[in-house]
Amino acid sequence: MRLCTGAALPMAVLTGLWITAGRALFGAGGLLVGVFAVTVLPAYLAVLGLACWHLLRDARRRPGGATTPAIAGALACTWVLALIFGFLVPDRVEGQVVSAASAVLGPDVVGLSAGFGNTFGILTFVAAFATLGLAITQNRRGRRAAEGRPATEDEILDAAGYDGGRLG
């Protein structure tokens, strides 16, 4: 868990750069590199940057400075999906549609690469937002617990004197 905590921000930057321009390493960097640099990269870094901020604030309150297994798992899923997305996303180079996948596996896979690239792009952002949601929730829960306030829904209801809705 500590490894994920320490790697969270560097991996956000690396995977964001991979999505944006990684295909250029395979000769598949074209017009979309610039487009992704001003659209996808800032959005991806904003979401994962906020997740990292919440994750690190919460990790400082924990013994060993590690994040939770759920957040570590969500981060790892986001990174893997981002790597696949960057490998599959197609671009136009010298009038040809190519991707890193088609450069490695042959031009016959460019259609599949484009189709699955869209899917993995969506999944990457879903995982990034899930990571952000988990990090916000855990940070809030950890902060409340550190302040001695109720942290879970059950603790909040108990503190409010809620009796489960029983009448009489």
QUIKAHU-V828096 format. One record per pair of residues at least 12 apart in sequence whose ideal C-beta (glycine too) atoms are under 10 Angstrom apart, sorted by the first residue. I is the first residue (numbers start at 1). GAP is how many residues later the second one is. If there is no record, write none. Layout:
BEGIN
I;GAP / I;GAP
END
This chain:
BEGIN
1;58 / 1;61 / 1;63 / 1;64 / 1;65 / 1;66 / 1;67 / 1;68 / 1;70 / 1;71 / 1;72 / 2;57 / 2;60 / 2;62 / 2;63 / 2;64 / 2;65 / 2;70 / 3;63 / 3;64 / 3;69 / 3;73 / 4;51 / 4;55 / 4;62 / 4;63 / 4;64 / 4;65 / 4;67 / 4;68 / 4;69 / 4;70 / 4;71 / 4;72 / 4;75 / 5;47 / 5;50 / 5;51 / 5;53 / 5;54 / 5;55 / 5;57 / 5;59 / 5;60 / 5;61 / 5;62 / 5;63 / 5;66 / 5;67 / 5;70 / 6;50 / 6;53 / 6;59 / 6;60 / 6;61 / 7;45 / 7;65 / 7;68 / 7;69 / 7;72 / 8;40 / 8;41 / 8;43 / 8;44 / 8;45 / 8;47 / 8;48 / 8;51 / 8;59 / 8;63 / 8;64 / 8;67 / 8;70 / 8;71 / 8;123 / 8;127 / 9;36 / 9;39 / 9;40 / 9;42 / 9;43 / 9;44 / 9;46 / 9;47 / 10;42 / 11;37 / 11;41 / 11;64 / 11;65 / 11;67 / 11;68 / 11;71 / 11;72 / 12;32 / 12;33 / 12;34 / 12;35 / 12;36 / 12;37 / 12;39 / 12;40 / 12;63 / 12;66 / 12;67 / 12;70 / 12;116 / 12;119 / 13;28 / 13;31 / 13;32 / 13;35 / 13;36 / 13;39 / 14;65 / 14;68 / 14;69 / 15;29 / 15;30 / 15;33 / 15;63 / 15;64 / 15;65 / 15;66 / 15;67 / 15;68 / 15;70 / 15;71 / 15;109 / 15;113 / 16;20 / 16;21 / 16;24 / 16;25 / 16;26 / 16;27 / 16;28 / 16;29 / 16;30 / 16;31 / 16;32 / 16;33 / 16;66 / 16;70 / 16;112 / 17;19 / 17;20 / 17;24 / 17;27 / 17;28 / 17;69 / 18;61 / 18;64 / 18;65 / 18;67 / 18;68 / 18;69 / 18;82 / 19;17 / 19;21 / 19;22 / 19;25 / 19;62 / 19;63 / 19;64 / 19;65 / 19;66 / 19;67 / 19;68 / 19;70 / 19;101 / 19;102 / 19;105 / 20;12 / 20;13 / 20;14 / 20;15 / 20;16 / 20;17 / 20;18 / 20;19 / 20;20 / 20;21 / 20;22 / 20;24 / 20;25 / 20;66 / 20;69 / 21;12 / 21;13 / 21;15 / 21;16 / 21;20 / 21;65 / 21;70 / 22;60 / 22;61 / 22;63 / 22;64 / 22;65 / 22;67 / 22;78 / 23;13 / 23;63 / 23;64 / 23;65 / 23;66 / 23;67 / 23;68 / 23;70 / 23;75 / 23;76 / 23;77 / 23;78 / 23;79 / 23;80 / 23;90 / 23;94 / 24;67 / 24;69 / 24;76 / 25;61 / 25;75 / 25;78 / 26;61 / 26;72 / 26;73 / 26;74 / 26;75 / 26;76 / 26;77 / 26;78 / 27;64 / 27;66 / 27;67 / 27;71 / 27;73 / 27;76 / 28;59 / 28;61 / 28;62 / 28;63 / 28;64 / 28;65 / 28;68 / 28;69 / 28;70 / 28;71 / 28;72 / 28;73 / 28;74 / 28;75 / 28;76 / 28;82 / 28;85 / 29;62 / 29;64 / 29;69 / 29;71 / 30;60 / 30;61 / 30;62 / 30;63 / 30;64 / 30;65 / 30;66 / 30;67 / 30;68 / 31;60 / 31;61 / 31;62 / 32;57 / 32;58 / 32;59 / 32;60 / 32;61 / 33;58 / 35;56 / 36;50 / 36;53 / 36;55 / 40;45 / 40;49 / 40;81 / 40;84 / 40;85 / 43;82 / 43;85 / 44;34 / 44;38 / 44;41 / 44;77 / 44;80 / 44;81 / 44;84 / 45;83 / 46;82 / 46;86 / 47;31 / 47;78 / 47;80 / 47;81 / 47;82 / 47;84 / 47;85 / 48;27 / 48;30 / 48;31 / 48;34 / 48;79 / 48;80 / 48;81 / 48;83 / 48;84 / 48;87 / 49;83 / 50;78 / 50;79 / 50;81 / 50;82 / 50;85 / 50;86 / 51;20 / 51;23 / 51;24 / 51;27 / 51;77 / 51;78 / 51;79 / 51;80 / 51;81 / 51;82 / 51;83 / 51;84 / 51;85 / 51;88 / 52;15 / 52;23 / 52;79 / 52;80 / 52;83 / 53;79 / 53;82 / 53;83 / 53;86 / 54;13 / 54;17 / 54;77 / 54;78 / 54;79 / 54;80 / 54;81 / 54;82 / 54;83 / 54;84 / 54;85 / 54;86 / 54;88 / 54;89 / 55;12 / 55;13 / 55;16 / 55;17 / 55;19 / 55;20 / 55;76 / 55;77 / 55;79 / 55;80 / 55;81 / 55;83 / 55;84 / 56;79 / 56;83 / 57;78 / 57;81 / 57;82 / 57;85 / 57;86 / 58;13 / 58;77 / 58;78 / 58;79 / 58;80 / 58;81 / 58;82 / 58;83 / 58;84 / 58;85 / 58;88 / 59;12 / 59;76 / 59;79 / 59;80 / 59;83 / 60;82 / 60;86 / 61;78 / 61;81 / 61;82 / 61;84 / 61;85 / 62;76 / 62;80 / 62;84 / 67;67 / 67;68 / 67;71 / 68;66 / 68;67 / 68;69 / 68;70 / 68;73 / 68;74 / 70;60 / 70;61 / 70;64 / 70;65 / 70;67 / 70;68 / 71;59 / 71;60 / 71;61 / 71;63 / 71;64 / 71;66 / 71;67 / 71;68 / 72;59 / 72;62 / 73;54 / 73;57 / 73;58 / 73;61 / 74;53 / 74;54 / 74;55 / 74;56 / 74;57 / 74;58 / 74;59 / 74;60 / 74;61 / 75;52 / 75;53 / 75;55 / 75;56 / 75;59 / 75;60 / 76;51 / 76;55 / 77;46 / 77;47 / 77;49 / 77;50 / 77;51 / 77;53 / 77;54 / 78;45 / 78;46 / 78;47 / 78;48 / 78;49 / 78;50 / 78;51 / 78;52 / 78;53 / 78;54 / 79;45 / 79;48 / 79;49 / 79;52 / 80;40 / 80;43 / 80;44 / 80;47 / 81;38 / 81;39 / 81;40 / 81;41 / 81;42 / 81;43 / 81;44 / 81;45 / 81;46 / 81;47 / 82;38 / 82;39 / 82;41 / 82;42 / 82;43 / 82;45 / 82;46 / 83;37 / 83;41 / 84;17 / 84;32 / 84;33 / 84;35 / 84;36 / 84;37 / 84;39 / 84;40 / 85;31 / 85;32 / 85;33 / 85;34 / 85;35 / 85;36 / 85;37 / 85;38 / 85;39 / 85;40 / 86;13 / 86;14 / 86;15 / 86;31 / 86;34 / 86;35 / 86;38 / 87;12 / 87;13 / 87;14 / 87;16 / 87;17 / 87;18 / 87;26 / 87;29 / 87;30 / 87;33 / 88;12 / 88;13 / 88;14 / 88;21 / 88;22 / 88;24 / 88;25 / 88;26 / 88;27 / 88;28 / 88;29 / 88;30 / 88;31 / 88;32 / 88;33 / 89;12 / 89;24 / 89;25 / 89;27 / 89;28 / 89;29 / 89;31 / 89;32 / 90;12 / 90;20 / 90;21 / 90;23 / 90;24 / 90;25 / 90;27 / 90;28 / 91;23 / 91;26 / 96;14 / 97;13 / 97;14 / 97;16 / 97;17 / 98;12 / 98;15 / 99;13 / 99;14 / 99;15 / 99;17 / 99;18 / 100;13 / 100;17 / 101;12 / 101;13 / 101;15 / 101;16 / 102;12 / 141;14 / 144;12
END
